Amino acid sequence: MSKRRGAFASASLVAAVGAVLVLAGGEAAASTSTLWVSPSGSDGNACTHAKPCRTIGRAVSVAPVGATIMVTRGVYKGGVTIAKRLHLVGTAWPTVNASGATNGIVLAGSGASGSSISGLRVVNASQEGILAIQTSWVTIRGNVVAHNDQGMFAAKPTGECAPQGQVPGDCGEGIHLMTVNHARVLSNQVTANAGGILATDEFGPTFGNVIGWNHIWANAYDCGITMPGHSPFALSSTGVLQPTMGGVYDNLVTHNVVTGNGLKGEGAGILIAAAAPGSGSYGNVISWNAVSGNNLAGITVHSHAPNQDVNGNRFIGNVLSHNNLGGDPDAGLMRTADLVVFSAVAPITGTVARGNTFTNAFFGVWSLNGHVSLAGNTYHNVRYRAHQG
């Protein structure tokens, strides 16, 4: 898992994201602050309630900054990029079918700051269903994101779907925050993708985000929620943090239900990890989540290289049950465990586990080269409450 998470965005991913969808021009931007899209509409219309557009892309192209786009029930083509502040709202669960497209919907760049996506079903993208990249203050709320990452099944996977040596690609998972700050990913249903929700820092830090109240289940090949440091610039060569350059830090993951992920691959419930030397995922809070039945530990912290920082993460009030079903080969742990903290190199410091409930596992807490401060936790049907080595 941590090795797969160590793969940087490939040149093809960057090219795909950089090639922002060029939407059709035509008539002047709609003057109203609310635009409408309907399967019965036409892209020659003015995108009003009485004369709706036919495609989401058309509405995006003519909408003024700050507008709301109402998408009515029906099926729409994916591959839409939003590069200005807009609010995309589904009514009666319209479907964005991204079959044949890299992504369902992309929120791209500083211009998209403050945008939101809600009430949509986003399916069948070759990579992420919803990707937010190099932006801030976006909200992804109340969507169903399912059956994306289809490119992993291609005869010759490309981009994030491409394998790195013996490590398979994951296509960026269902929802991906890539170099994003102060986003809100709330109350989504994320299932049947390669993995669930991913937060990374390829082009700069990812921080101050809230991932909460989501239901993330049965993403068969990867983690439910993954927070890996990918950038090698999060730390200097002497180990000094460089928070303006990289790192995944100060994020809150709270009140999610995370179950049955990674069962055909190598996925934790919630993973914090670092990739190359100089990378980091530190100072995050994982609180009040229900995490059960995942292939790796319910909460997993991994470090594999020198000069990494996965320190100071706090795990508070979570309920974890019967995780690490497939074992953790990197850590050499083949028993069930709910919380695993493992480093192959430098000791992991400052990890706190307080007020959690560990149930139905051989180990409640298992660590190697990574001490965990334990306080106020409860244990039910756990053989060994804590093993710290």
Secondary structure by P-SEA (a helix, b strand, c coil): ccccccccccaaaaaaaacccccccccccccccbbbbcccccccccccccbbbccaaaaaaacccbbbbbbcbbbbbcccccccbbbbbbccccccccccccccccccccccccccccbbbbcccccccbbbcccccccccbbbbcccccccccccccccccccccccccccccccccccccccccccccccccccbbbbccccccccccccbbbbccccccccbbbbbcccccccccccccccccccccccccbbbbcccccccccccbbbbccccccccccccccbbbbcccccccbbbbbccccccccbbbbcbbbbccccccccccccccccccbbbbbccccccbbbbcbbbbccccccbbbcccccccccccccccccccccc
